[in-house]
């Protein structure tokens, strides 16, 4: 007969495995980042002190862009096997049930890559790539605060850049045009992290 103590351990283990914290991706340096339930500001700044803003995405593809000043007015709450975003002060768009992803913008971004040609150099961050997947729907206002609402329109993780001269990987290896894949917080080519993309002369990105 299984003793009550071991039964409680079993049910706790099962509960932990049923609950999946929303994926945290974008301008971060690793997988498996999680935020604690409670006030969003204290949870974020403990782990990501350089965070400028986040895009919180629900399981239906609806998203809200939250600037850093608003973090203190928001709670992230675990409810059963889902996480919800809740605020009584901010616009209703901020109340997202069943969060699927939290996309983080930090400055500087650890795994930004440089894209350049003879006349132009720019940094392209994971957060910039993620924002490109979403369509802007409008602003929602409450108590003098305005937040921007988005909807997922493209779920592809392949980055299409035309007229590439060469791709330079962090290992120092140079590649000709190849498939570029975004992997949660970095850009990958041939199984390695991309450091720089050099375009052919006259090409703009």
C-alpha positions in Angstrom: 0.0 0.0 0.0 1.4 3.5 -0.9 1.7 5.7 2.1 0.1 9.2 2.0 3.5 11.0 2.0 4.6 9.2 -1.2 1.2 9.8 -2.8 1.6 13.6 -2.1 5.1 13.5 -3.7 3.7 11.7 -6.7 0.8 14.2 -7.2 3.2 17.1 -6.8 5.5 15.6 -9.4 2.6 15.1 -11.8 1.4 18.7 -11.2 4.8 20.1 -11.9 5.0 18.2 -15.2 1.5 19.3 -16.3 2.3 23.0 -15.8 4.4 24.5 -18.6 5.7 28.0 -18.0 5.4 30.3 -21.0 8.5 30.2 -23.3 10.8 33.2 -22.7 12.7 34.1 -25.8 14.1 37.1 -27.7 17.1 39.1 -26.4 18.1 36.6 -23.8 21.2 34.4 -23.4 19.7 31.0 -22.6 16.7 28.8 -22.7 14.7 27.8 -19.6 14.2 31.3 -18.2 11.0 31.6 -16.0 9.4 34.4 -14.1 7.9 34.0 -10.7 4.2 34.5 -10.0 3.4 37.9 -8.6 4.6 41.4 -9.6 6.1 41.4 -13.1 8.7 44.1 -12.4 10.4 42.3 -9.5 10.4 39.0 -11.4 11.8 40.4 -14.6 14.5 42.6 -13.2 15.8 39.9 -10.9 16.7 37.9 -14.0 16.9 40.4 -16.9 18.0 43.7 -15.4 18.5 45.3 -18.9 15.0 44.5 -20.1 13.4 47.5 -22.0 10.0 46.0 -22.9 8.3 42.7 -23.5 5.7 41.3 -25.9 3.4 38.9 -24.1 1.7 36.5 -26.5 -1.5 34.5 -25.7 -2.2 31.0 -27.0 -4.6 32.5 -29.5 -1.9 34.7 -31.1 -3.1 38.0 -29.5 -0.2 40.0 -28.0 0.5 43.2 -26.1 3.7 45.2 -26.1 4.5 46.3 -22.5 7.1 49.0 -21.9 9.3 48.8 -18.8 7.5 51.6 -16.9 4.3 49.4 -16.8 5.9 46.3 -15.3 5.1 47.4 -11.8 1.4 47.6 -12.6 1.1 44.1 -13.8 1.0 40.7 -12.2 1.7 37.3 -13.7 -0.4 34.6 -12.1 -0.3 30.9 -12.3 -3.8 29.5 -12.6 -3.8 25.7 -12.7 -1.7 24.7 -15.7 -1.6 28.1 -17.3 -0.1 31.6 -16.6 -2.2 34.7 -17.0 -1.3 38.4 -17.2 -3.4 40.7 -15.0 -3.6 44.4 -14.4 -6.3 46.6 -12.9 -4.6 49.9 -13.8 -3.7 49.3 -17.5 -5.9 48.8 -20.5 -7.9 45.6 -20.9 -5.6 44.4 -23.7 -3.0 43.8 -21.0 -5.1 41.0 -19.5 -3.9 38.0 -21.4 -5.1 34.5 -20.5 -3.0 31.4 -21.1 0.3 33.1 -22.0 2.2 31.1 -24.7 5.4 33.2 -25.0 7.1 36.2 -23.5 9.4 38.0 -26.0 12.1 40.1 -24.3 13.8 43.2 -25.6 17.1 44.0 -23.9 19.8 46.6 -24.8 22.3 45.4 -25.7 21.0 42.0 -27.0 23.5 39.2 -26.4 22.9 37.5 -29.7 22.3 40.4 -32.1 23.9 39.9 -35.5 25.5 42.5 -37.6 24.2 43.0 -41.1 26.3 45.2 -43.4 27.2 46.2 -46.9 29.6 48.8 -48.2 27.3 51.7 -47.1 25.3 50.5 -44.2 25.8 48.6 -40.9 23.0 47.7 -38.5 22.3 45.4 -35.6 19.5 42.9 -36.0 18.3 41.5 -32.7 16.2 38.4 -31.9 13.4 40.7 -30.6 13.3 42.6 -33.9 12.9 39.3 -35.7 10.0 38.2 -33.4 8.2 41.6 -33.8 8.3 41.1 -37.5 6.0 38.1 -37.1 3.2 40.3 -35.6 0.7 42.7 -37.2 -0.1 45.9 -35.3 -3.9 46.1 -34.5 -4.1 49.4 -32.6 -3.9 51.0 -29.1 -6.0 50.4 -26.0 -6.2 53.2 -23.4 -7.0 53.4 -19.7 -6.1 55.7 -16.8 -3.9 57.7 -19.2 -1.9 54.7 -20.3 -1.8 53.4 -23.9 -0.6 49.9 -24.8 -0.2 48.5 -28.3 -2.0 45.4 -29.4 -0.7 42.9 -31.9 -1.7 39.6 -33.6 0.5 36.8 -34.8 0.5 36.8 -38.6 3.6 34.7 -39.5 4.9 31.8 -37.5 7.9 31.0 -39.6 11.4 30.7 -38.0 13.4 30.9 -41.2 15.0 34.3 -42.0 15.0 35.3 -45.6 17.7 37.8 -46.5 18.4 38.3 -50.2 21.7 39.1 -51.9 24.0 37.7 -49.2 27.7 37.8 -50.0 28.7 35.7 -47.0 27.7 34.6 -43.5 30.3 34.7 -40.7 29.7 32.4 -37.8 30.9 32.8 -34.2 33.4 30.0 -34.9 35.0 32.2 -37.5 33.8 30.0 -40.3 32.5 31.7 -43.4 29.5 30.5 -45.4 27.9 31.4 -48.7 24.1 31.8 -48.9 22.5 29.2 -46.7 19.3 28.6 -44.7 19.2 31.0 -41.6 17.0 29.7 -38.8 15.9 31.6 -35.7 16.2 29.4 -32.5 14.4 31.2 -29.6 17.3 33.6 -28.9 19.9 33.4 -31.6 20.3 33.1 -35.4 21.7 29.8 -36.6 23.3 28.6 -39.9 24.9 25.3 -40.5 24.5 24.4 -36.8 26.4 27.5 -35.5 25.5 30.9 -34.2 25.6 33.7 -36.8 27.9 36.7 -35.9 27.7 38.7 -39.1 26.0 38.8 -42.5 27.7 40.7 -45.3 25.5 41.7 -48.2 26.5 42.3 -51.8 27.2 45.9 -52.6 24.1 48.0 -53.2 21.8 45.7 -51.3 19.8 47.1 -48.4 18.2 45.2 -45.5 
